[in-house]
């Protein structure tokens, strides 16, 4: 089987499916570009073949023409890879790399299964859907409900479960209240800057009193102090400074499920990570990225909000003061946080990777 993906948002779900396939004894090879795949795929123990392709610019005609030329060459290169490996099935994980490999698979009549991690069908998947044996959707989509489409949820790694070990890893006491902040692999500048300012005081947003965190095994210090675990992304990390010993600022967190597991509240963007948040049953304050394709992050956030699992703050309204107030109000209301946590867990689709792996094995005739 060949899996193709682009950004980390595409590669991480593909890796979860690959792990499920590998558990069944299948051989998996990835085809990707020069971005997240370079680190994530080899770290997962998989072979990576690369293509020199790029997304099509919607504002620069010269860059758009260059991308089209690279896509044509990429289809030829992908065809050579398919001819060499002769895969039983091909999975497209979304994005321009997957579009190139998926087109080569369609031309060579290789069984194709597509996955869509967002709340809209991307350009590549729209173009390839008619050639696919199955299109696996993270969310129910309007007019995408025929036999070709199946709602599986977004594949995510198995959730972390050892809370005591995870807290020990991050140097947290059992009764520490923890706010987890993250904005994706590159980070989110507006969230990064607002969070550092909002949570500079370790007793800042959390009023003192008998209010406990979400996790029933946790407690709560009487003085209202809290801890922050902040994955800022590599782009902005060097420009940020932790405001105190209560603030654990890192560019990236390996084994991210453990960070979710130790948290009492998550502050984040609302891309595909909403499914990882749900897999760990965590309440969230979501700040959708306003320039995401088809505004899908707002749709993702509204999905969680509609089910009672999240609160939304628009990026244009985000300030340190607003973030401090919103987080303080949530952490001060234990009953509300517990209800949000339960609602979040109800949205989880823990078997998504397994279901998509089964679709690929079926397409391969196994």
C-alpha positions, 0 to 999 in steps of 0.5 A: 500500500502507498500512502500520500500526504502533505502537511503534518495535518495530512501526514499524522492521520496517514501514519495512524492508518499505516500503523493499523495496516502494519499491525495486519502485516501490510507493507506501507510506503509513503510518498510525500514532499519536503515538509512534515513528511521528512521528519514524521514518516521516517520517525514512524518507521516507514520508507518515504519517496519524495516528489517535488510539488507545491500548492497552487497559488491563488494570488501569484500567476507565476507561482501558480504556473510553476506549481502546475508544471511541477504537478505534471512532472510529479504525476510522471514521477508518481507513476514511476513509483507505482510502476516500481512498487506495484501497490495493491491499493493507494491512499490519498491523505489530502493536499497537493502531494496526495492529488499528484499520487492519486492522479497517477493511481487513477491513470494506472487503475490502482485501487484508490481510497481517499481520506478527508480530514476537514469539514469540506472536501479539498480540491484534490479530493474533489477532483479524485473522488469519482475515481476512488473506491471509497472517500472516508470523511472526518465529518458528514458533508452535504451532498457527500452521502452516497455509497462512495462516501463513509464518515469514519472520523479523522484518524489519530494516534491512540490516546495516552492513558497513563496520567500519572506517568504523563504528569511526571514527564512534565514535572507536574504535581497531581493537584496542578491545574494545567492549561495546554496551549498549542497552534499546530506544527508551525505555531499560531502567532496570535495565540502565542503572543496572547497566551504569554501575556495572559498567563504571565501571573501563575495565579492569573486567570484562576480565582482561588477557592474550592474549584477542581480540574476536570480530571476526577483524580486531580485536586486543586491548590487552594491559592488558585495557582495553575501551570501552563504547557505551551507548544509554540511551534518552531517559527515563533519560539525564539521570539517568545520568553516564558514569563515564569517557572509555572510556564513550560514553553517549548517549540514542539512536544513529542508524544503530544497525547501525553500533553493532552492527557495532563491538561484540564483545558486546551487553548488551540486552533481548530484544525484536525487536532479537534479529533485528538482533543476529543480522543482525550476528552478535553474541553477546549477554547478554540481560536479558528485560523481565519484564513484556512481553506473554505474557513474549515477551522471555523466549521470544525470549532462550531462542530465542537461548540454545537455539541457543548465541547468547546468555546470559540473566540474569533482570532480577530477578537483575541487579546491577552485580556480576553483570553485571561477572562475566558480561561478564568471563567472556564476554570472557575466552573468545575461543573461546566468543564466536566460537562464539556469534557464529557461532550468532547469524549462523546465526539471521539472516533477512536476506531477511525484509523482501523476503519480506513485501514479496512477500506484499504484492505478491501480495495486491495482484495485482502 
